[in-house]
Amino acid sequence: MTFTYTYTGRSQDNPNKVITFTIYDDYMKINLTGLVDQVSEIVDEEDQGSAIREFLSTQSGSAIYKAVERLSGPVHINDVSPVLNDTNLKLVFWKRIAGLRFAPLVFSLENVDNPQAAQQFIDKVSERQQSSEAPGFFSGPLDYWGTWFALIIGIFVLIKWPRKRHA
């Protein structure tokens, strides 16, 4: 049977800022509810030409939404780091490429309207992380592309450096 858990966080300061997180099995998906409306608000605040405003509100909103949705999920539950400080919720998601962590995506929601539900969500994420296996081939620092890139550069420098000195 598939495990699912959904948490929708809303900001007290800006009720239009809503993020929905859905855990299913060992993965989490993010739905940035109201993102298209936020793009439209930005366009309305800046007094620009009506053609640009119309284009941004009708075309770019869906493109931005799809791009963020594609980048943000689904992410393995062990690649999520949730933090709740008072009423500020922050989640760091690591996007994987070829089995290694490549880039972090940070989602934050300040002044969450229901901190108790946010804490329950974090508890559920921790519970799922403990019951699932690590998604990568390596653990620790070797699980990051940056580490492998630095190692390759370091080896290359160590091989080339003595040759230049003797020439």
N, C-alpha and C positions, 0 to 999 in steps of 0.2 A: 504494500500500500504506500502511495506517495505521501511524504510529509510536506505540509505547507504551513506557513505562518506569515501573516502580512501585518506590517506596521505602517501607519500613515502618520507622519509628523507634520505639524503645522506651527508656524511662528505666531506668537501672540502679537508681535509688533506689526507683522504684515500677513494677514490671513490668506492672501493669495499665494504666499510662498509655502508650497506643500510638496513633500517628497514621500513617495510610497516605496517601501522596501518589502520584497516578497522573498521568503526563503522557501525553496522547494528542493527536497532531498538534500544534496550537499552543495547547492548553489544559491546565490542571491541575485536578484534582478532589481534594478532601480527604475522607477517610473517618476519622471519629473513632471508631475501634474501642474498644469498652469504655466508651463514654460512659454508656450506660444503667446499667452496673455501678457507675460512679462516682457517679451520682445516687443509686442505692440505698445505697451506702456512706455518703453524707452523711446520708441519712435515718436509717440505723441508728445513726450516732454521736449524733445528737441524740435525746434521750429524749422523744418527743412521742407524742401519741395514736395508737393503732393504726389508726384510720380515716384519719388524715392520712398515716401511713406507707404504708398500703396504696395510697391514691390516688396518692401521689407515685411509688411504685415501679412501679405498673402503668400509669398514665396519662401522667404528665408526662415520663417518660423518653423515650418514643417521640416525644412532641410536641417536646421540646427537641432531640432528635436530628434530626428532620425540619427544624426551624427553622434549626439551625446548618448542616445539609447544604444547605439551599436558599440561605442567605446566602453560604456559602463556595464554591459552585462551580456549574459550572465557571468558572474564571477564565482569561483570556488569559495566556499564558506571560510576556508582556512586562509584565504587571501584578503580577508576583511578584518580591519582593526577598528572597533567602535569605542568611542570615549564619550562619556557624559559628565560634564563639569557644571554643577548646579543645574541650569536649564539649557545649556548649550550642548547640542548633539553634533558630533563630528565622526564621520566614517572615512577611513582610508581604504581604498580598493586597489589592489595590485593587478594590473593587466598582464597576462602572460603571453609570450610569443615563443613558440617552439619549446614549451615546457618550463621556461625560466621567467622570473618576474622581470618585466620591462619598465613599466611606468606606473606611478601611483596616480589615482584619481581621488580627489578629496571632495566630499560632500559635507556641507555643514549647515546646520539650522540653529540659529540663535533664538534664545528665549522660547523654547518649546512649550506649547500650550498644555501638555500633559506629561510632566517629568516622570510620573510613576509608570506610565505606559512605555515611555522611552527606556526606563530602567528594565522593565520586563522584557523589552525587545533585546536589549544588550545581554540579559541573562539567557535568553533563548539562543542568541548567536553563540555565546560561550558554550552552552550545552551542546549545540550542533557541532561546534568545532572539536569538542572533546570526543564525540562519537564518530567523526569522519577521519578518513586517512588523508595524509598530505598529498596534494596534487602534483608536486614536482618530482624530478629525479633526485635532486639534492636537497639538503637542508642547510640552514644557516647562511653564511655569506656566499656560498657557492650557488645559491638559488637565484642570484641576480645577474642579469646581463652585464651590468656595470662592473662587477667583480671580474667576470671572464674577459671583458674588454681591457681592463686594467692589467690583468695577468698577461694577456697577449702582448700588449704594448711594452710591459716590463721585460718580458722575455726577448722581444725584438730589440729593445735598447741594450740589454745585456749582451746579446750576440753581436750587434753592430758596433758597440762602443769600443771593445778591445781591438777590433780590426782597424778602426780609424786611428787609434793611438799608435799602432805599429807601422802604419803607412807613411 
